[in-house]
Amino acid sequence: MQINGYLYDTHVHTSEGSACGQNTGAEMARAYQKAGYAGIVVTDHFFYGNTAADRSLPWKDWVEQFCKGYEHAKEEGDKIGLQIFFGWESGYHGTEFLIYGLNKEWLLEHPEIKDADVKEQYELVHAGGGIVSHAHPFREEDYIPEIRLFPDCVDAVEGINATHESPASTSHKNILYNEKAIAYAKEHGLPITAGSDQHTTRMIGGGMLFDRKLSDEKDFCRAVLAGEAKAYWNGSEFYG
């Protein structure tokens, strides 16, 4: 596939940070570079999600372990020319949010984020200069007891999650989840993000296409809020 622009996957898991991840950060980086991406955001499952980091550790040690997937991806990405941005996917009893624009140092300095509720999370992330996107808000699975929406506590909505409709996806397959998410974002005037929700190096596609190369996590946040993406990829086709 020829990519006309800079393609970023905004929702990527690693085996070091996510218990459900099947490949290391370095392996994920190599797979994305080979697939033609400009960069990825590593969004491993956070403390009350399906994290791979030992929750019995003191906060500093937990953060160090949690960030290993990102750090290994970044180390490899720097070698092979793939941009690696840091983020995470927080979990509230099955309702999940993608956090962008912050870093490891911010986490170390803000242990209160661990037990923040949805509104407190939004306020803390904003105070740090980051943004919150509601991940796959209409997905239905056993681990999601109910659909809960928080339009006043997010900056964006994950309108396209490639696992829901990519031909290569083998899980969470239902295009209605994305259609409902896009309609929800439009109803509330929220920008959308698009990502793969990938847990392995078997590429299913997905991501956001930009005309320019993004500089860092903060720049990604600015681009999302400004609606800079020129297309969103569901793993099969690009939506303008």
Backbone hydrogen bonds in HBPLUS format (Angstrom, degrees):
<---DONOR---> <-ACCEPTOR-->    atom                        ^
c    i                          cat <-CA-CA->   ^        H-A-AA   ^      H-
h    n   atom  resd res      DA  || num        DHA   H-A  angle D-A-AA Bond
n    s   type  num  typ     dist DA aas  dist angle  dist       angle   num
A0006-TYR N   A0210-PHE O   2.80 MM 204  5.08 169.3  1.81 154.5 157.7     1
A0210-PHE N   A0006-TYR O   2.85 MM 204  5.08 163.9  1.88 138.6 143.6     2
A0038-ALA N   A0007-LEU O   2.80 MM  31  5.29 155.9  1.85 142.3 150.6     3
A0039-GLY N   A0007-LEU O   3.35 MM  32  6.76 154.1  2.43 150.2 149.1     4
A0008-TYR N   A0208-MET O   2.88 MM 200  5.29 163.0  1.91 149.3 154.8     5
A0208-MET N   A0008-TYR O   2.79 MM 200  5.29 158.5  1.84 153.9 156.1     6
A0009-ASP N   A0039-GLY O   3.15 MM  30  6.66 151.0  2.23 144.2 147.0     7
A0041-VAL N   A0009-ASP O   2.78 MM  32  6.26 142.6  1.91 161.0 168.2     8
A0197-ASP N   A0011-HIS O   2.88 MM 186  4.82 135.4  2.08 136.5 144.8     9
A0043-THR N   A0012-VAL O   2.71 MM  31  5.40 159.2  1.75 149.4 156.9    10
A0013-HIS N   A0198-GLN O   2.89 MM 185  6.02 160.5  1.93 172.9 177.5    11
A0018-SER N   A0014-THR O   2.92 MM   4  5.77 154.4  1.98 150.2 157.8    12
A0015-SER N   A0023-ASN O   2.74 MM   8  5.10 151.3  1.82 129.7 134.5    13
A0052-ALA N   A0017-GLY O   2.92 MM  35  4.95 156.1  1.97 117.0 115.3    14
A0021-GLY N   A0018-SER O   2.95 MM   3  5.08 156.2  2.00 106.4 114.2    15
A0019-ALA N   A0050-ASN O   2.82 MM  31  5.62 155.8  1.88 142.4 149.8    16
A0022-GLN N   A0199-HIS O   2.88 MM 177  5.91 173.2  1.89 161.7 160.9    17
A0028-MET N   A0024-THR O   2.92 MM   4  6.20 157.4  1.97 152.6 159.2    18
A0029-ALA N   A0025-GLY O   2.93 MM   4  6.15 158.9  1.97 150.0 155.7    19
A0030-ARG N   A0026-ALA O   3.10 MM   4  6.37 160.8  2.13 149.4 153.5    20
A0031-ALA N   A0027-GLU O   3.09 MM   4  6.30 156.7  2.14 146.1 152.4    21
A0032-TYR N   A0028-MET O   2.99 MM   4  6.24 158.9  2.03 155.1 160.1    22
A0033-GLN N   A0029-ALA O   2.97 MM   4  6.15 158.9  2.01 152.0 158.0    23
A0034-LYS N   A0030-ARG O   3.03 MM   4  6.14 159.0  2.07 145.1 150.8    24
A0035-ALA N   A0031-ALA O   3.05 MM   4  6.22 137.4  2.24 135.4 146.9    25
A0037-TYR N   A0032-TYR O   3.15 MM   5  5.62 162.4  2.18 160.3 155.6    26
A0036-GLY N   A0033-GLN O   3.20 MM   3  5.34 159.8  2.24 103.4 109.5    27
A0083-GLN N   A0038-ALA O   3.00 MM  45  6.20 168.0  2.02 149.6 146.0    28
A0040-ILE N   A0083-GLN O   2.94 MM  43  6.41 147.3  2.05 153.2 159.4    29
A0085-PHE N   A0040-ILE O   2.84 MM  45  6.16 168.3  1.86 160.5 164.0    30
A0042-VAL N   A0085-PHE O   2.95 MM  43  6.28 157.6  2.00 167.2 159.8    31
A0087-GLY N   A0042-VAL O   2.96 MM  45  5.71 127.2  2.25 169.0 157.6    32
A0089-GLU N   A0044-ASP O   2.93 MM  45  5.77 163.7  1.96 142.1 140.5    33
A0046-PHE N   A0089-GLU O   2.86 MM  43  5.60 163.1  1.89 145.6 142.2    34
A0049-GLY N   A0046-PHE O   2.87 MM   3  5.17 160.7  1.91 119.6 124.8    35
A0057-LEU N   A0054-ASP O   3.19 MM   3  5.88 169.1  2.21 120.5 123.7    36
A0061-ASP N   A0058-PRO O   3.02 MM   3  5.41 112.3  2.49 109.2 124.9    37
A0062-TRP N   A0058-PRO O   2.79 MM   4  6.01 156.9  1.85 159.9 167.5    38
A0063-VAL N   A0059-TRP O   2.89 MM   4  6.12 165.3  1.92 160.6 163.1    39
A0064-GLU N   A0060-LYS O   3.04 MM   4  6.27 159.3  2.09 145.3 151.3    40
A0065-GLN N   A0061-ASP O   3.02 MM   4  6.26 158.8  2.06 147.4 152.3    41
A0066-PHE N   A0062-TRP O   2.78 MM   4  5.96 164.0  1.81 155.4 160.7    42
A0067-CYS N   A0063-VAL O   2.99 MM   4  6.07 151.2  2.07 151.8 156.9    43
A0068-LYS N   A0065-GLN O   3.21 MM   3  5.49 165.9  2.23 111.9 116.2    44
A0071-GLU N   A0067-CYS O   2.90 MM   4  6.10 169.4  1.91 161.0 164.5    45
A0072-HIS N   A0068-LYS O   2.85 MM   4  5.97 161.8  1.88 154.4 158.3    46
A0073-ALA N   A0069-GLY O   2.99 MM   4  6.13 152.3  2.07 143.0 151.2    47
A0074-LYS N   A0070-TYR O   2.76 MM   4  5.99 157.4  1.81 154.6 161.5    48
A0075-GLU N   A0071-GLU O   2.92 MM   4  6.07 159.1  1.96 145.3 150.8    49
A0076-GLU N   A0072-HIS O   3.13 MM   4  6.27 161.6  2.17 141.1 145.8    50
A0077-GLY N   A0073-ALA O   2.68 MM   4  5.81 158.4  1.73 149.5 157.2    51
A0078-ASP N   A0074-LYS O   2.90 MM   4  5.99 156.5  1.95 149.5 153.9    52
A0079-LYS N   A0076-GLU O   3.00 MM   3  5.16 127.3  2.29  99.1 113.4    53
A0080-ILE N   A0076-GLU O   3.08 MM   4  6.39 148.4  2.18 151.5 160.3    54
A0081-GLY N   A0077-GLY O   2.82 MM   4  5.61 124.9  2.13 150.5 158.9    55
A0082-LEU N   A0077-GLY O   2.93 MM   5  4.45 159.5  1.97 127.8 131.7    56
A0088-TRP N   A0099-ILE O   3.22 MM  11  5.33 145.9  2.34 134.4 142.4    57
A0099-ILE N   A0088-TRP O   2.81 MM  11  5.33 170.4  1.82 163.4 166.6    58
A0090-SER N   A0097-PHE O   2.81 MM   7  5.23 139.7  1.98 157.0 158.6    59
A0097-PHE N   A0090-SER O   3.04 MM   7  5.23 151.3  2.13 135.3 143.3    60
A0092-TYR N   A0095-THR O   2.71 MM   3  4.97 156.7  1.76 148.6 156.8    61
A0095-THR N   A0092-TYR O   3.12 MM   3  4.97 167.2  2.14 110.3 110.8    62
A0135-ALA N   A0096-GLU O   3.00 MM  39  5.46 141.3  2.16 126.2 135.2    63
A0098-LEU N   A0133-SER O   2.70 MM  35  5.05 168.3  1.72 162.9 163.1    64
A0133-SER N   A0098-LEU O   2.89 MM  35  5.05 162.1  1.92 148.4 154.2    65
A0100-TYR N   A0131-ILE O   3.03 MM  31  5.38 171.7  2.03 156.7 159.0    66
A0131-ILE N   A0100-TYR O   2.94 MM  31  5.38 151.9  2.02 138.6 146.8    67
A0107-LEU N   A0103-ASN O   3.13 MM   4  6.54 157.7  2.18 150.6 156.6    68
A0108-LEU N   A0104-LYS O   2.96 MM   4  6.28 162.5  1.99 155.4 159.6    69
A0109-GLU N   A0105-GLU O   3.11 MM   4  6.32 144.5  2.24 142.4 151.4    70
A0109-GLU N   A0106-TRP O   3.15 MM   3  5.17 123.8  2.48  95.1 109.3    71
A0110-HIS N   A0106-TRP O   3.04 MM   4  6.15 114.8  2.48 140.6 157.0    72
A0110-HIS N   A0107-LEU O   3.05 MM   3  5.12 152.1  2.13 103.1 111.9    73
A0113-ILE N   A0110-HIS O   3.11 MM   3  5.93 170.3  2.11 123.1 126.0    74
A0114-LYS N   A0111-PRO O   3.14 MM   3  5.85 155.5  2.21 117.8 123.3    75
A0116-ALA N   A0113-ILE O   3.39 MM   3  5.04 163.9  2.42  97.4 102.0    76
A0121-GLN N   A0117-ASP O   2.75 MM   4  5.88 157.5  1.80 157.7 164.5    77
A0122-TYR N   A0118-VAL O   3.09 MM   4  6.30 162.6  2.12 145.0 148.8    78
A0123-GLU N   A0119-LYS O   3.05 MM   4  6.34 160.0  2.09 150.4 155.4    79
A0124-LEU N   A0120-GLU O   2.85 MM   4  6.04 162.1  1.89 153.6 158.6    80
A0125-VAL N   A0121-GLN O   2.84 MM   4  5.97 170.1  1.85 159.7 162.6    81
A0126-HIS N   A0122-TYR O   2.98 MM   4  6.06 159.6  2.02 144.1 150.3    82
A0127-ALA N   A0123-GLU O   2.95 MM   4  6.08 157.7  2.00 143.4 149.8    83
A0128-GLY N   A0124-LEU O   3.12 MM   4  6.38 138.6  2.30 141.1 151.5    84
A0128-GLY N   A0125-VAL O   3.15 MM   3  5.17 128.8  2.42  94.5 107.9    85
A0130-GLY N   A0125-VAL O   2.84 MM   5  5.10 160.2  1.88 153.9 147.1    86
A0129-GLY N   A0126-HIS O   2.90 MM   3  5.02 156.1  1.96 106.1 114.1    87
A0155-ASP N   A0132-VAL O   2.75 MM  23  5.34 162.9  1.78 148.8 154.9    88
A0156-ALA N   A0132-VAL O   3.16 MM  24  6.45 137.5  2.35 150.3 151.7    89
A0134-HIS N   A0156-ALA O   3.05 MM  22  6.50 155.2  2.12 138.8 136.5    90
A0158-GLU N   A0134-HIS O   2.89 MM  24  5.77 167.9  1.91 146.7 146.4    91
A0139-ARG N   A0136-HIS O   3.24 MM   3  5.61 173.1  2.24 120.6 121.1    92
A0144-ILE N   A0141-GLU O   3.01 MM   3  5.31 160.0  2.06 111.3 117.7    93
A0153-CYS N   A0150-PHE O   2.95 MM   3  5.38 164.9  1.98 119.8 124.7    94
A0157-VAL N   A0191-PRO O   3.00 MM  34  6.48 149.9  2.09 150.3 159.7    95
A0159-GLY N   A0157-VAL O   2.79 MM   2  5.49 113.4  2.24 116.0  98.1    96
A0193-THR N   A0157-VAL O   2.86 MM  36  6.05 149.5  1.95 133.4 139.3    97
A0159-GLY N   A0193-THR O   3.00 MM  34  5.92 118.3  2.40 143.7 158.4    98
A0160-ILE N   A0193-THR O   3.47 MM  33  6.79 171.1  2.48 149.6 151.5    99
A0195-GLY N   A0160-ILE O   3.02 MM  35  6.47 152.2  2.10 159.7 164.5   100
A0164-HIS N   A0161-ASN O   2.91 MM   3  5.81 158.0  1.96 128.3 134.2   101
A0162-ALA N   A0195-GLY O   2.88 MM  33  6.21 166.2  1.90 152.4 156.7   102
A0165-GLU N   A0162-ALA O   3.15 MM   3  5.55 146.8  2.26 108.5 116.8   103
A0166-SER N   A0162-ALA O   2.78 MM   4  5.23 160.2  1.81 160.4 159.1   104
A0174-ASN N   A0164-HIS O   2.90 MM  10  4.92 130.5  2.14 114.7 128.8   105
A0169-SER N   A0166-SER O   3.02 MM   3  5.23 161.0  2.06 110.2 116.4   106
A0177-TYR N   A0174-ASN O   3.09 MM   3  5.91 152.2  2.17 122.1 127.5   107
A0178-ASN N   A0175-ILE O   3.13 MM   3  5.54 125.7  2.44 106.9 118.5   108
A0179-GLU N   A0175-ILE O   3.09 MM   4  6.41 164.7  2.11 152.7 157.5   109
A0180-LYS N   A0176-LEU O   2.88 MM   4  5.95 163.8  1.90 152.3 155.4   110
A0181-ALA N   A0177-TYR O   3.16 MM   4  6.25 149.3  2.26 132.6 141.2   111
A0182-ILE N   A0178-ASN O   2.91 MM   4  6.14 160.8  1.95 158.4 161.9   112
A0183-ALA N   A0179-GLU O   3.12 MM   4  6.28 161.4  2.16 144.0 149.2   113
A0184-TYR N   A0180-LYS O   2.90 MM   4  6.05 153.2  1.97 145.1 152.8   114
A0185-ALA N   A0181-ALA O   2.96 MM   4  6.19 157.7  2.01 147.1 152.5   115
A0186-LYS N   A0182-ILE O   3.00 MM   4  6.25 161.7  2.03 150.0 154.8   116
A0187-GLU N   A0183-ALA O   2.90 MM   4  6.08 156.0  1.96 146.5 153.4   117
A0188-HIS N   A0184-TYR O   3.20 MM   4  6.45 146.0  2.33 144.8 152.2   118
A0190-LEU N   A0185-ALA O   2.86 MM   5  4.84 163.3  1.89 144.9 145.4   119
A0189-GLY N   A0186-LYS O   3.18 MM   3  4.94 159.9  2.23  99.0 105.1   120
A0207-GLY N   A0233-TRP O   3.17 MM  26  5.17 140.1  2.34 136.5 131.9   121
A0233-TRP N   A0207-GLY O   2.84 MM  26  5.17 174.2  1.84 155.4 157.4   122
A0209-LEU N   A0231-ALA O   2.89 MM  22  5.15 174.6  1.89 155.2 153.7   123
A0230-LYS N   A0209-LEU O   2.78 MM  21  5.79 147.5  1.89 159.1 169.7   124
A0220-PHE N   A0216-ASP O   2.97 MM   4  6.29 150.3  2.06 149.5 158.5   125
A0221-CYS N   A0217-GLU O   3.03 MM   4  6.39 155.5  2.09 148.2 154.0   126
A0222-ARG N   A0218-LYS O   3.00 MM   4  6.35 160.2  2.04 150.0 154.9   127
A0223-ALA N   A0219-ASP O   2.92 MM   4  6.14 157.0  1.97 148.6 154.9   128
A0224-VAL N   A0220-PHE O   2.93 MM   4  6.21 154.0  2.00 152.4 159.1   129
A0225-LEU N   A0221-CYS O   3.02 MM   4  6.25 173.2  2.03 158.3 159.2   130
A0226-ALA N   A0222-ARG O   2.95 MM   4  6.04 144.3  2.08 143.3 153.3   131
A0228-GLU N   A0223-ALA O   2.92 MM   5  5.07 168.1  1.93 158.2 157.7   132
A0227-GLY N   A0224-VAL O   3.06 MM   3  5.18 156.2  2.12 104.3 111.7   133
A0232-TYR N   A0239-TYR O   2.76 MM   7  5.06 148.4  1.86 139.9 150.6   134
A0239-TYR N   A0232-TYR O   2.71 MM   7  5.06 162.4  1.74 146.0 151.6   135
A0234-ASN N   A0237-GLU O   3.20 MM   3  5.93 164.8  2.22 156.2 157.2   136
